[in-house]
Amino acid sequence: MQKVILIIAVVLFSTALFSQDGGLGLGIILGEPTGLSVKMWTNENSALDAAAAWSFAGTGWIHVHADLLQHNFELINVNKGTLPLYYGLGAYLGLASDLRMGARVPIGLAYLFYGAPVDAFAEVVPGLALLPKINFKLAGAIGIRYFF
């Protein structure tokens, strides 16, 4: 259990090291996986995001991931707030009876509320499991974060 806590702490605190002007967002992610979500903007179009969560796939396991995201704010215009399409590349680590590891390719929409430090997002995440065996994975989730 101490190893799990250490891995979660390293992922969450290493994301904070890349802090820029956009602030740190903390919130929840619901779906596959379900748990805590963190996002740190590195510039006006790029961000790092991570989660410490529970995966319901198979017998269930602890899931930790980190992604580098690029946002396109020009694609969809809304009257209030912004609605960027985002895409990126990341990795995940799973702790169960065996070690799980793989690559992630998140694609989603994030609504950044006008006048409030909150975003809501929905994403689909195709990926490639590398351990314990190689196979294709598909995940998806919704979430909300508050930015400090």
N, C-alpha and C positions, 0 to 999 in steps of 0.2 A: 504494500500500500504506500509506503514511503517513496518508492520509485515512481509510482503514478503521480503523486503530489508533486514531486520534483520535476517530472516531465511537463506537467501542466503549468507550473510556475515558470519554467524556462521559456516555454512558448509565449505565455502572456507577457512576461517582462521583457523578453527580447523584442517583441513587437513595439513596445513603448520606447525602445532606444532609438527608433527611427522617427521620433516626433518632429513635426514641422509645425506650420501655422494652423492646420486643420483641426487639431484637437483629437482626443481619444474618445472613441465611442464604445460603450459597453451595453450589452443587451442579451436577448435570447434568440435562439434559432430553433424552429420547430419543423420536424420532418425527419429526414434521414441525412444527418444525425439530429438529435434534440439535445440542447444544452445551452452553454454560455457562449456568446459571440463578442469579439473585440475587433475594432477597425481603427487604423491609424492612417491618416492621409499623409503622403510623403511629398506631394505637390498638388497643384490644382486638378490634375487628371489621374493621378496614380495613388494607390493605397495598398497597405498590407492588411490582410484580415486573417483572423485565426479563430478557432473554436476549441473548446474542451467540452465534449458531449458524450452522449450514449448513442450507439448505433443499435438499431433493432433488427439488423440483418442477421439471419441465422439464429444462433443462440444468444446474440447480443454481446457487445463488447464496448470498452472505453475507446473513444475516438478523439484524436487530436489532429487538427490540420492547420496549415498556414498557406496562404495564397498571396501572390502579387497580382493586383488588379489594375486594369486600365479602363477609364471611363470615357464614354463619348456623350457629351452634353448637347451636341448639335442635332442628333438624330430625331429626338422626340421633343416637341415643344408643348408646354402646359401653361395655363394661365397663372397659376401660383406655384411657387416651389420649382424644383427641377426634377427631371426624370431621365437620368442617364442610363444607357445600356452599358453594362460592364462585362468584361471577359478577362480571363487570366490563366495563370498556371500555378499549380501548387503541389503539395505533397501531404499525405496523411500517414499517421501511425496508429495502429490499433493494438490494444492490449486485451487479450482473451487467454484461452488455454494455449494459444500459439501467438507469435508475433505477426502482425499484419502491417503491410507497408505498400504504398502505391502512389501514383501520380493522379492529380485532379485537374480538370479543365472547367472551372466555373463560368457560367454564362447567365446573366441575370439583368433585372431592372431594379433600380433603387430610387425610391421617391424621397427627396430631401425637402422637408416641409419648410415653407416660407415663414420666417420669423420665429422658428422654433429649432432648438438644437437636436432634432430627431430625424432619423431616417427609417424607412420601412423597405424591405427588399424581398424579392422572390427570385430563386435561382434554380437552374437545372445543372447538374454536375456529372458529365460523363468522366470516366476515369479508367485507369488500368491498374489492377492489383498486381503487385510484383511478388509479394510474400503472403501467405505460404505457398500459393501457386499463381501462375499468370492467368488472368481472365479479365474480361470487360466488366465494368461496374457502371451503374447509373443511379444517381442520388438526386434529391431535390429537397428544397426547404423554403420556408418563409421566415422572416424575422423582423425585429425592431431593435434599434439602438438609440441610446441617449448620449450626446457628445458633451464632454466637459471642456 
